[in-house]
Amino acid sequence: MIRCVVVRTTITLDDDLYREVKVQAARDGRTVGQIIEDALRARPGEAAEAAAIEPLPVYGGSGVLPGVDLGDNAALRDRMDAGESLDALR
């Protein structure tokens, strides 16, 4: 005999997404929970792949400005907060 344990939890969803799921559930005669369960079961690894950060575009240029150390967060933050115009940083 297979025993199924039901766990109740609270999740936060985007309002538009929730409305879409609610409409789909009503149309299919199912609950919102059933729709979400089926979506999670159907593609367990896809959510992580979709959330992967796209690489930033790389533009031609001379690279990092002289004196800028990308490994020194505090110095980099100070340089960015110095209020220099964008043209001065190019």
N, C-alpha and C positions, 0 to 999 in steps of 0.2 A: 504494500500500500504506500503510495506517494503522499506525503503530507505537505501541504502548501501553507506557508506562514505569510500572513498579510501584515505588512508594515504600513502604518499611516505616517505621512510626512507632509510638510508644507514646502512648497516650492514657489519661487517668484518667477512669473512669466511676463513678457511684454504684453501690454493690453491688446494690441492688434493681433498678436499670435493667439492669445487666449480666445478672442472672439472667433477667429478662424477655426480653432479646434472645437469650440462650443457649437458652431454652425455644423461642422462636419459630424460631430457626435449626434446632434439632433437629426440630421439627414439620414445617418446610418442606424438610428435607434440604439445608440450605445452611450456610455457615460464618457465624460472628459477623461477620467482616469484610465478607462480602457483604451482610448485613442493614444494617450501618452505611453501607456505600457507597451502597446503594439509597436509604436514608433521606436521605443528604446530597444525592444527585442529584435526588431528588424535590422537595425544597423548599429551595433554596439560600439564600433570603433570610428564610425563616420563623424560623430560629434567632435571628437578630438582632432580629427583631420581637418574638419571645416574651421575649427577655431585656431588652426595654425596660423602664425603671423606670416603674411606675405613679405618677401624680401623688399627692402626699400630700393627705389631706382638709383642707379649710380650714374652720375654725370661726369663728363670729362673735366679735368681741372688739375690744379697743382697739389691736391691732397690737403693735409692738415697744415694749418698756418704755423709758421715758425714760433717756437715757444709753447705750443699747445701739446700737452701730454694727455692723451685719451685715457690713460690709466690712472690719472689723478682726478677723481671726481670733484673734490673741493675746488681745485684750481680751474677745472673746466666750468663748473657752475659759476665761479667768480667772473670768469672771462665772459660767459654768456650774459651775466647780469650787469656787466659794466656799462651797458647802454650805448654801445657803439652801433652805428648804422650798419645795415646789412652790406652796403657797398664797401664799408671799411673792412669788413670781415672777409671779403672775397679776394 
